[in-house]
Every structure is written in structure tokens, then in C-alpha cells.
Amino acid sequence: MESLFNYDPKAPGTPKALAGFRAGSGTAGGIMFAICTGLLAIYNLNKPATITKADELAARRKVAAPA
């Protein structure tokens, strides 16, 4: 990847290297955003599901609580 943008450790601030850093970080951020958006679209989280999960957690805590 470093040869793609002519990265030189002795002069890391060259314009082509900076453009590569920006392109890489933008691409990585975009990919992670797309993955998270897809997972949120698949995961069914609405008000009734949230209330059900909260009730289940409360029941588990009641059972697991030390006497």
C-alpha cells in the first residue's frame, strides 16, 4: 500500500502520501459505517422488543442476585 502513494518514512507529509492517508481513512470509515448500518437494518429493535428484553434482564438479575 505504501508504494501506491509513494510513502517515504523520512518525509511522511508529502502531498501524495497525505492524499493516500485521507483516501484510506475515508474508505475504512465508509466500510465500517455501511456494515453497522446493515446490521442495524437487520436487527429488529423497536419499543416492544426493547421492553421485552428489559423485562428478561430484570428477571435474570432477580434470579442471580445474592440473597
Rosetta constraint file for C-alpha pairs under 8 A:
AtomPair CA 1 CA 5 HARMONIC 7.18 0.50
AtomPair CA 2 CA 6 HARMONIC 5.97 0.50
AtomPair CA 2 CA 7 HARMONIC 5.02 0.50
AtomPair CA 2 CA 8 HARMONIC 7.96 0.50
AtomPair CA 3 CA 7 HARMONIC 6.27 0.50
AtomPair CA 5 CA 16 HARMONIC 5.61 0.50
AtomPair CA 5 CA 17 HARMONIC 5.22 0.50
AtomPair CA 5 CA 19 HARMONIC 7.74 0.50
AtomPair CA 5 CA 20 HARMONIC 5.64 0.50
AtomPair CA 6 CA 16 HARMONIC 6.79 0.50
AtomPair CA 6 CA 17 HARMONIC 6.25 0.50
AtomPair CA 7 CA 11 HARMONIC 7.79 0.50
AtomPair CA 7 CA 12 HARMONIC 6.31 0.50
AtomPair CA 7 CA 14 HARMONIC 7.76 0.50
AtomPair CA 7 CA 16 HARMONIC 7.76 0.50
AtomPair CA 7 CA 17 HARMONIC 5.27 0.50
AtomPair CA 8 CA 12 HARMONIC 5.58 0.50
AtomPair CA 12 CA 17 HARMONIC 6.59 0.50
AtomPair CA 12 CA 18 HARMONIC 7.82 0.50
AtomPair CA 13 CA 17 HARMONIC 6.44 0.50
AtomPair CA 13 CA 18 HARMONIC 6.13 0.50
AtomPair CA 14 CA 18 HARMONIC 6.16 0.50
AtomPair CA 15 CA 19 HARMONIC 6.12 0.50
AtomPair CA 16 CA 20 HARMONIC 6.26 0.50
AtomPair CA 17 CA 21 HARMONIC 6.28 0.50
AtomPair CA 18 CA 22 HARMONIC 6.21 0.50
AtomPair CA 19 CA 23 HARMONIC 6.07 0.50
AtomPair CA 20 CA 24 HARMONIC 5.95 0.50
AtomPair CA 21 CA 25 HARMONIC 6.03 0.50
AtomPair CA 22 CA 26 HARMONIC 5.91 0.50
AtomPair CA 23 CA 27 HARMONIC 6.01 0.50
AtomPair CA 24 CA 28 HARMONIC 6.09 0.50
AtomPair CA 25 CA 29 HARMONIC 6.03 0.50
AtomPair CA 26 CA 30 HARMONIC 6.05 0.50
AtomPair CA 27 CA 31 HARMONIC 6.14 0.50
AtomPair CA 28 CA 32 HARMONIC 6.24 0.50
AtomPair CA 29 CA 33 HARMONIC 6.07 0.50
AtomPair CA 30 CA 34 HARMONIC 6.13 0.50
AtomPair CA 31 CA 35 HARMONIC 6.24 0.50
AtomPair CA 32 CA 36 HARMONIC 6.19 0.50
AtomPair CA 33 CA 37 HARMONIC 6.05 0.50
AtomPair CA 34 CA 38 HARMONIC 6.11 0.50
AtomPair CA 35 CA 39 HARMONIC 6.22 0.50
AtomPair CA 36 CA 40 HARMONIC 6.12 0.50
AtomPair CA 37 CA 41 HARMONIC 6.15 0.50
AtomPair CA 38 CA 42 HARMONIC 6.30 0.50
AtomPair CA 39 CA 43 HARMONIC 6.07 0.50
AtomPair CA 40 CA 44 HARMONIC 7.72 0.50
AtomPair CA 44 CA 49 HARMONIC 7.61 0.50
AtomPair CA 45 CA 49 HARMONIC 5.87 0.50
AtomPair CA 45 CA 50 HARMONIC 6.53 0.50
AtomPair CA 46 CA 50 HARMONIC 6.05 0.50
AtomPair CA 47 CA 51 HARMONIC 6.23 0.50
AtomPair CA 48 CA 52 HARMONIC 6.15 0.50
AtomPair CA 49 CA 53 HARMONIC 6.15 0.50
AtomPair CA 50 CA 54 HARMONIC 6.13 0.50
AtomPair CA 51 CA 55 HARMONIC 6.17 0.50
AtomPair CA 52 CA 56 HARMONIC 6.25 0.50
AtomPair CA 53 CA 57 HARMONIC 6.17 0.50
AtomPair CA 54 CA 58 HARMONIC 6.19 0.50
AtomPair CA 55 CA 59 HARMONIC 6.25 0.50
AtomPair CA 56 CA 60 HARMONIC 6.25 0.50
AtomPair CA 57 CA 61 HARMONIC 6.13 0.50
AtomPair CA 58 CA 62 HARMONIC 6.18 0.50
AtomPair CA 59 CA 63 HARMONIC 6.34 0.50
AtomPair CA 60 CA 64 HARMONIC 6.06 0.50
AtomPair CA 61 CA 65 HARMONIC 5.74 0.50
